[in-house]
């Protein structure tokens, strides 16, 4: 997301090299680049004008301190203003209310409200250890209630049944009464959306808000709406006392301007970002970290938090011991590492959080790894017997043909995987001996020639 903005800002830094200070002349061209990048990213024009004016005011005449270049000094100003534009500090979900804390989900149809409701319910259950109840007040969209029931089951939270013949307010009040009697700590109410804003929709959600008095009213908006996201946000903000915004589909090919516009228009904090279809794909929105990612600095803190949340600590320790001894690293371990990587959102997610120069280097080393290629590798390993995974040297011609048939691939792909694994074993031995330089060279060679890993 916002890759174009990142690239343009990198070019701005390069154009300011070798100059002693930021002046009216050298900042003019830089600001034009920033303005164009923001507009191309679908940031609303009033937001762009305000943003550029603030950067110009703070950057003009700023001395370049110490070893900083003018470009780096400008990036510092842009980073601070991006943080301010997106809300400054992270603001989490507010559950400071007499249980159950009611959270009302609002937004247009197709924005991802139902899935986001499930994601948020899962987050509250797993990370805050809350007893959560979900209910659907969407009596218009076919199968909306069944969809939330399915999502709630996947999230491991309770679901309050409703049907299309009931009034939304009656459904919500019945769910609230049930939550109180059964000691739920949070009630998430999924409301109906429309394909466009209309009076009936706004009247209904106002009535729900008045009946429930929610502690949080979250506006769910699709980041791919671009400029339309701003108009939608403004309409909902005028109709409801919103407390926060959830941006969905930030991992897609959206230009991402909504992330920079919605906070400015509504004045409400961006609380969460949807980054995938899985129920684990909901991240707290940290403006400072997002600003760093936009400027190519990465989000190392986010990467560490992902690892803490999703990586199996016991398996990690077990692998570390194998690496230390330099013995016993087999295809079962290889498969386990692929699984751990998948839990962290896959290779694309990992590279997205790395600083630009490291992500680029890793991308070159991996040659543009495709998720399909990773799935194919898993399929080949799954087609092997436990003994073959533990002792790959047993895989001779007849066994390779059987594995290839079981995985639905050509024998050559099995050979490539075994060659890749052999090189990885060498890397692990180098790692155990402390040969970092040799290990990096071995890794670069290891990733070439694999299908999908050019």
C-alpha positions in Angstrom: 0.0 0.0 0.0 1.2 3.5 -0.8 4.2 2.1 -2.6 4.2 5.0 -5.1 4.3 7.5 -2.3 7.2 5.7 -0.8 9.1 5.7 -4.1 8.4 9.4 -4.8 9.6 10.4 -1.3 12.8 8.4 -1.8 13.4 10.4 -5.0 12.8 13.7 -3.1 15.5 12.7 -0.6 18.0 12.1 -3.5 17.3 15.4 -5.2 18.2 17.3 -2.0 21.6 15.7 -1.5 24.6 18.0 -1.1 22.7 21.1 -0.1 23.4 22.8 3.2 19.8 23.7 4.2 16.2 23.6 3.2 15.3 26.7 1.2 12.4 28.1 -0.7 14.0 27.0 -4.0 15.0 23.5 -3.2 11.9 22.7 -1.2 9.6 23.9 -4.1 10.4 20.9 -6.3 10.3 18.5 -3.4 6.8 19.7 -2.4 5.5 19.3 -5.9 6.7 15.7 -5.9 5.0 15.1 -2.5 1.8 16.7 -3.7 1.7 14.6 -6.8 2.4 11.5 -4.9 -0.4 12.2 -2.4 -2.9 13.0 -5.1 -2.0 9.8 -7.0 -2.5 7.9 -3.8 -6.1 9.1 -3.8 -5.7 11.5 -0.8 -8.4 14.1 -0.8 -7.4 17.5 -2.2 -8.2 19.6 0.9 -6.1 17.2 3.0 -3.2 17.5 0.5 -3.3 21.3 0.6 -3.3 21.4 4.4 -0.6 18.8 4.6 1.7 20.5 2.1 1.2 23.9 3.8 2.2 22.5 7.2 5.3 20.8 5.8 6.4 23.9 4.0 6.0 26.0 7.1 8.0 23.7 9.3 10.7 22.8 6.8 11.6 26.2 5.3 14.9 27.5 6.7 15.4 24.4 8.9 19.1 23.9 9.4 20.6 20.5 8.7 21.8 19.2 12.0 24.9 17.0 12.4 25.2 14.3 9.9 21.7 14.7 8.5 21.3 15.7 4.8 18.5 18.1 3.7 16.6 15.2 2.3 16.7 13.4 5.7 15.7 16.5 7.5 12.7 16.9 5.2 11.8 13.2 5.7 11.8 13.9 9.5 9.3 16.8 9.0 7.1 14.7 6.6 7.2 11.8 9.1 6.0 14.0 12.0 3.2 15.5 9.8 2.1 12.1 8.5 1.8 10.9 12.2 -0.3 14.0 13.0 -2.4 13.6 9.9 -3.3 10.0 10.9 -4.0 10.8 14.5 -0.7 11.0 16.4 -0.6 8.2 19.0 -2.5 4.9 18.7 -5.8 4.8 20.5 -7.1 1.3 21.4 -10.6 0.0 21.9 -12.5 1.4 24.9 -14.1 -1.1 27.1 -14.4 1.1 30.2 -18.1 0.7 30.7 -20.5 -1.4 32.8 -20.5 -4.9 31.2 -21.4 -5.6 28.5 -19.5 -2.9 26.7 -21.5 -2.4 23.4 -19.5 -1.9 20.2 -21.7 -0.8 17.2 -20.2 -1.5 13.7 -21.3 0.9 11.0 -20.5 1.3 7.3 -21.6 0.7 3.7 -22.4 -2.7 2.3 -19.3 -4.5 1.1 -16.9 -2.5 3.4 -16.3 -5.7 5.3 -18.3 -5.0 8.5 -19.3 -8.7 9.2 -15.8 -10.0 8.7 -14.3 -7.2 10.8 -16.9 -7.9 13.5 -15.5 -11.5 13.7 -11.9 -10.3 13.6 -12.5 -7.8 16.4 -14.4 -10.4 18.5 -11.5 -12.8 18.1 -9.0 -10.1 19.1 -11.0 -9.2 22.2 -11.2 -12.9 23.1 -7.6 -13.9 22.5 -5.7 -10.8 23.4 -7.9 -9.2 26.1 -9.4 -12.4 27.4 -13.0 -11.0 27.1 -16.2 -13.0 27.0 -17.7 -11.8 23.7 -21.2 -12.0 22.2 -22.0 -11.1 18.6 -25.3 -10.3 17.0 -26.4 -9.3 13.5 -29.0 -6.6 13.0 -28.8 -6.8 9.2 -32.2 -8.1 8.2 -31.9 -7.0 4.6 -28.9 -8.7 3.1 -29.5 -12.4 2.2 -27.5 -14.8 4.5 -26.0 -11.9 6.5 -27.1 -13.4 9.8 -25.7 -16.9 8.8 -22.4 -15.3 7.7 -21.9 -13.7 11.2 -22.9 -17.0 12.8 -20.2 -18.8 10.8 -17.6 -16.1 11.5 -18.4 -16.1 15.2 -17.9 -19.8 15.4 -14.5 -19.5 13.7 -13.5 -16.7 16.1 -14.6 -18.9 19.1 -17.1 -16.3 20.4 -20.8 -16.5 21.2 -23.5 -15.7 18.7 -27.0 -14.4 19.4 -29.6 -15.7 16.9 -31.9 -13.4 15.0 -34.0 -13.6 11.8 -35.1 -11.3 8.9 -38.6 -10.9 10.3 -37.5 -9.0 13.4 -36.9 -5.2 13.8 -33.2 -4.3 14.1 -33.7 -2.4 17.4 -35.6 -5.4 18.9 -32.8 -7.7 17.9 -30.2 -5.5 19.5 -32.1 -5.0 22.7 -32.7 -8.7 23.1 -29.0 -9.4 22.5 -28.1 -6.8 25.1 -30.4 -8.4 27.7 -28.9 -11.8 26.9 -25.4 -10.5 27.3 -26.2 -9.0 30.7 -27.8 -12.2 32.0 -24.9 -14.4 30.8 -22.1 -12.1 32.0 -20.6 -11.2 28.6 -18.1 -8.5 28.8 -18.5 -7.2 25.2 -21.4 -7.1 22.7 -20.5 -6.5 19.1 -23.5 -5.4 16.9 -23.2 -5.9 13.2 -25.5 -3.4 11.4 -27.0 -3.3 7.9 -25.3 -1.5 5.1 -26.5 -0.1 1.8 -24.7 0.2 -1.5 -25.0 4.0 -1.0 -25.9 6.3 1.9 -29.6 6.8 2.2 -32.0 8.4 4.7 -33.5 5.1 5.9 -30.1 3.6 6.6 -29.0 6.6 8.7 -32.4 6.7 10.6 -32.0 3.0 11.4 -28.5 3.2 12.7 -29.4 6.4 14.8 -32.2 4.4 16.4 -29.8 1.5 17.2 -27.3 4.0 18.7 -30.0 5.6 20.8 -31.3 2.2 22.1 -27.9 0.7 22.9 -25.8 3.7 24.0 -22.6 2.0 22.8 -19.2 2.7 24.3 -17.7 2.4 20.8 -19.2 3.3 17.4 -16.8 2.1 14.8 -17.0 3.2 11.2 -15.8 0.4 8.9 -14.5 1.7 5.5 -12.9 0.0 2.5 -9.5 1.5 1.8 -10.0 0.8 -1.9 -12.9 3.4 -2.1 -10.3 6.2 -2.4 -11.9 9.6 -2.6 -15.4 8.1 -2.0 -14.2 6.9 1.4 -13.9 10.6 2.5 -17.5 11.4 1.5 -18.8 8.3 3.2 -16.9 9.0 6.3 -18.2 12.6 6.4 -21.8 11.4 6.1 -21.5 8.8 8.9 -19.7 11.3 11.1 -22.5 13.8 10.7 -25.2 11.2 11.5 -23.4 9.4 14.4 -21.1 10.2 17.3 -18.3 8.0 15.9 -15.5 7.0 18.2 -13.1 5.4 15.7 -12.5 4.1 12.2 -11.5 0.7 10.9 -9.8 0.6 7.5 -10.2 -2.7 5.6 -8.3 -4.1 2.7 -5.1 -2.2 3.4 -3.1 -5.2 2.1 -4.8 -5.0 -1.3 -3.7 -3.0 -4.4 -5.4 0.1 -3.1 -3.6 3.4 -3.4 -4.3 3.8 0.3 -5.2 7.5 0.3 -8.2 6.8 2.6 -5.7 6.1 5.5 -4.5 9.7 5.2 -7.9 11.3 4.5 -10.4 9.8 6.8 -8.8 10.9 10.1 -8.6 14.5 8.8 -12.2 14.5 7.7 -13.8 12.9 10.7 -11.4 13.9 13.5 -11.8 10.4 14.8 -8.9 8.0 15.4 -8.0 5.2 13.1 -8.1 2.3 15.5 -7.6 -0.9 13.4 -6.5 -1.9 9.9 -7.8 -5.0 8.1 -4.8 -6.8 6.4 -6.2 -10.1 5.0 -9.2 -12.3 4.9 -8.2 -14.5 7.8 -9.7 -13.7 11.2 -6.2 -13.0 12.5 -5.9 -10.2 9.9 -6.8 -7.2 12.1 -4.0 -5.0 13.4 -4.1 -2.1 15.8 -3.4 1.1 13.7 -0.3 2.9 14.9 0.1 6.3 13.0 3.8 6.5 13.7 4.5 3.0 12.4 2.4 3.6 9.3 4.2 6.8 8.7 7.5 4.9 8.9 6.3 2.3 6.4 5.2 5.0 4.0 8.6 6.6 4.2 10.4 3.3 3.6 11.6 2.8 7.2 9.6 -0.3 7.8 7.7 -1.4 11.0 10.1 -3.5 13.0 8.0 -3.2 16.2 5.0 -4.5 14.3 7.1 -7.4 13.0 8.2 -8.3 16.5 4.7 -8.1 17.8 3.5 -10.4 15.0 6.2 -12.9 16.0 5.2 -12.8 19.7 1.5 -13.3 18.9 1.7 -15.9 16.2 4.9 -17.9 16.5 4.9 -21.1 18.5 7.6 -20.4 21.1 8.3 -24.0 22.0 8.9 -24.9 18.3 11.1 -21.8 17.9 13.3 -22.9 20.9 13.5 -26.4 19.6 14.7 -25.2 16.2 17.2 -22.8 17.8 18.7 -25.8 19.7 19.0 -27.7 16.4 20.6 -24.7 14.7 23.1 -24.4 17.6 24.1 -28.1 17.4 24.1 -28.0 13.6 22.3 -31.4 13.6 18.9 -32.8 12.9 17.4 -30.1 10.7 15.0 -32.1 8.4 12.1 -31.5 6.1 9.6 -31.6 9.0 11.5 -28.5 10.4 11.5 -26.9 7.0 7.7 -27.4 6.7 7.2 -26.1 10.3 9.1 -22.9 9.4 6.8 -22.4 6.4 3.8 -22.7 8.7 5.2 -20.2 11.2 5.8 -17.8 8.3 2.2 -18.3 7.1 1.0 -17.4 10.7 2.8 -14.1 10.4 0.9 -13.3 7.2 3.2 -14.8 4.6 6.3 -13.5 2.9 4.6 -10.4 1.4 3.5 -9.3 4.9 7.0 -9.8 6.3 8.6 -7.8 3.5 6.0 -5.0 3.9 7.2 -4.4 7.5 10.9 -4.4 6.7 12.7 -1.1 5.9 12.8 -0.5 2.2 16.4 -1.3 1.6 16.2 -4.6 3.5 12.9 -5.5 1.9 14.4 -4.8 -1.6 17.5 -6.9 -0.7 15.3 -9.7 0.6 13.1 -9.5 -2.4 16.1 -9.9 -4.7 17.4 -12.8 -2.7 14.1 -14.6 -2.8 13.6 -13.5 -6.4 9.9 -12.5 -5.9 8.6 -15.5 -3.9 5.1 -16.5 -4.8 2.7 -17.8 -2.2 1.6 -20.5 -4.7 5.2 -21.8 -4.9 5.3 -22.0 -1.1 2.0 -24.0 -1.1 3.5 -26.3 -3.8 6.5 -27.0 -1.6 4.2 -27.8 1.3 2.3 -30.2 -0.9 5.5 -32.1 -1.9 6.6 -32.4 1.7 3.1 -33.6 2.7 3.3 -36.4 0.0 6.3 -37.9 1.7 6.3 -40.4 4.5 7.5 -39.4 8.0 10.7 -41.4 7.5 11.3 -39.7 4.1 10.9 -36.3 5.7 13.4 -37.2 8.4 15.8 -38.8 6.0 15.5 -37.1 2.5 18.5 -39.1 1.3 16.1 -42.1 1.0 14.3 -40.4 -1.8 15.5 -42.3 -4.9 13.9 -42.4 -8.4 10.9 -44.6 -7.5 10.1 -42.7 -4.3 10.4 -39.4 -6.1 7.9 -40.5 -8.7 5.4 -41.5 -6.0 5.9 -38.2 -4.1 5.4 -36.2 -7.4 2.2 -38.1 -8.2 0.9 -37.6 -4.7 1.6 -33.8 -4.8 0.4 -33.4 -8.4 3.8 -32.0 -9.7 6.6 -33.1 -12.0 9.5 -35.1 -10.6 11.8 -32.2 -11.5 10.0 -30.1 -8.9 10.7 -32.7 -6.3 14.3 -32.7 -7.3 14.4 -28.9 -7.1 13.0 -28.9 -3.6 15.5 -31.6 -2.4 18.3 -29.5 -3.9 17.0 -26.4 -2.2 16.7 -28.3 1.1 20.3 -29.6 0.8 21.5 -26.0 0.4 19.5 -24.9 3.4 21.1 -27.7 5.5 24.5 -26.2 4.5 23.2 -22.8 5.6 22.2 -24.2 9.0 25.7 -25.7 9.4 27.3 -22.4 8.6 25.0 -20.7 11.0 26.0 -23.2 13.7 29.6 -22.4 13.1 29.0 -18.7 13.1 29.9 -18.1 9.5 27.4 -15.3 8.7 29.1 -14.2 5.5 29.1 -17.7 4.1 25.5 -18.3 5.3 24.2 -15.2 3.4 26.0 -16.3 0.2 24.6 -19.8 0.6 21.1 -18.4 1.1 21.3 -16.4 -2.1 22.2 -19.5 -4.0 19.6 -21.6 -2.2 16.7 -19.6 -3.4 17.5 -19.7 -7.1 16.1 -22.3 -9.5 13.0 -23.1 -7.5 9.6 -22.9 -9.3 8.1 -19.5 -8.4 11.4 -18.6 -6.7 13.3 -17.1 -9.6 
